[in-house]
């Protein structure tokens, strides 16, 4: 499936490679199965993207691989809209991450259409 934002992953997906916090602490090892709790922990630790294996649960989920550059550019474009918002707490953290992934996906699709 590839690299997804934490907002895009779902319980039951398998982590393809070790997941580390931005400061480098190991949070999940490769091969771990994601649960609602682990996804919440990843968000709390500030993890933005992770690599997951396979095709998910087969429920028709479509994944788009977003590059780190696309996500970083999207974050720069979106961040100013959240300057007066505390994004360290839910649900604003999820909204912020969704806005980043939505903007990055939109820009990625625009590149494909050019």
C-alpha positions as CSV (number, residue, x, y, z in Angstrom):
1,X,0.0,0.0,0.0
2,X,2.9,2.4,0.7
3,X,3.2,5.5,2.7
4,X,0.0,7.0,4.2
5,X,-0.7,9.8,6.5
6,X,-1.7,8.7,10.0
7,X,-5.2,10.0,9.3
8,X,-5.5,7.6,6.4
9,X,-4.5,4.4,8.2
10,X,-7.1,2.1,9.6
11,X,-7.1,-0.6,12.4
12,X,-5.9,-3.9,11.1
13,X,-3.3,-2.5,8.7
14,X,0.2,-3.8,9.1
15,X,3.2,-1.5,9.6
16,X,5.8,-2.1,6.9
17,X,8.8,-0.5,8.6
18,X,9.6,0.8,12.1
19,X,7.7,3.9,13.1
20,X,9.6,6.5,15.1
21,X,8.5,9.7,16.8
22,X,9.9,12.9,15.3
23,X,12.6,12.9,18.0
24,X,13.6,9.3,17.0
25,X,12.0,7.1,19.7
26,X,10.8,3.8,18.4
27,X,7.0,3.7,18.7
28,X,6.1,0.6,16.6
29,X,8.2,-2.2,15.1
30,X,7.8,-3.4,11.5
31,X,5.1,-6.0,11.3
32,X,2.9,-4.5,14.1
33,X,-0.8,-4.5,13.5
34,X,-2.5,-1.1,13.9
35,X,-5.4,-0.7,16.3
36,X,-7.5,2.4,17.1
37,X,-5.3,2.9,20.2
38,X,-2.0,2.7,18.4
39,X,-3.2,5.1,15.7
40,X,-4.2,7.5,18.5
41,X,-0.8,7.1,20.1
42,X,0.9,7.8,16.8
43,X,-1.1,11.1,16.4
44,X,-0.3,12.0,20.0
45,X,3.5,11.6,19.3
46,X,3.3,13.7,16.2
47,X,3.8,11.0,13.6
48,X,2.6,12.3,10.2
49,X,3.2,9.3,7.9
50,X,3.8,5.6,8.1
51,X,4.4,2.8,5.6
52,X,1.8,0.0,5.7
53,X,1.8,-3.4,3.9
54,X,-0.5,-5.0,1.4
55,X,-3.9,-3.9,0.2
56,X,-5.5,-3.2,3.6
57,X,-8.7,-5.0,4.5
58,X,-9.9,-5.4,0.9
59,X,-12.8,-3.0,1.4
60,X,-12.0,-1.0,-1.6
61,X,-9.7,1.5,0.0
62,X,-7.6,3.4,-2.5
63,X,-4.3,4.6,-1.3
64,X,-2.2,7.3,-3.0
65,X,1.5,7.4,-2.2
66,X,2.3,11.0,-1.2
67,X,6.0,12.0,-1.2
68,X,7.6,13.6,1.9
69,X,8.1,16.7,-0.3
70,X,4.3,16.9,-1.2
71,X,3.4,16.5,2.5
72,X,5.9,19.1,3.6
73,X,4.8,21.6,1.0
74,X,1.1,21.0,2.0
75,X,2.0,21.5,5.6
76,X,3.6,24.8,4.8
77,X,0.6,25.9,2.8
78,X,-1.9,24.9,5.5
79,X,-0.1,25.7,8.7
80,X,-0.8,29.4,8.6
81,X,-4.6,28.7,8.7
82,X,-4.1,27.0,12.1
83,X,-1.9,29.6,13.9
84,X,-4.5,30.5,16.4
85,X,-5.5,26.9,17.0
86,X,-4.1,24.4,19.5
87,X,-3.3,21.4,17.3
88,X,-1.7,19.4,20.0
89,X,-5.1,18.2,21.2
90,X,-7.7,16.1,19.4
91,X,-9.9,16.7,17.4
92,X,-7.9,19.7,16.0
93,X,-4.8,17.5,15.4
94,X,-6.8,15.2,13.2
95,X,-8.4,18.1,11.4
96,X,-5.0,19.6,10.8
97,X,-3.6,16.3,9.5
98,X,-6.6,15.7,7.3
99,X,-6.2,19.2,5.8
100,X,-2.5,18.5,5.0
101,X,-3.2,15.1,3.4
102,X,-6.2,16.5,1.5
103,X,-4.2,19.4,0.1
104,X,-1.2,17.2,-0.7
105,X,-3.5,14.7,-2.5
106,X,-5.1,17.5,-4.5
107,X,-1.7,18.9,-5.6
108,X,-0.6,15.4,-6.4
109,X,-3.6,14.8,-8.6
110,X,-3.1,18.2,-10.3
111,X,0.5,17.1,-11.2
112,X,-0.8,13.9,-12.7
113,X,-3.4,15.8,-14.8
114,X,-0.8,18.2,-16.2
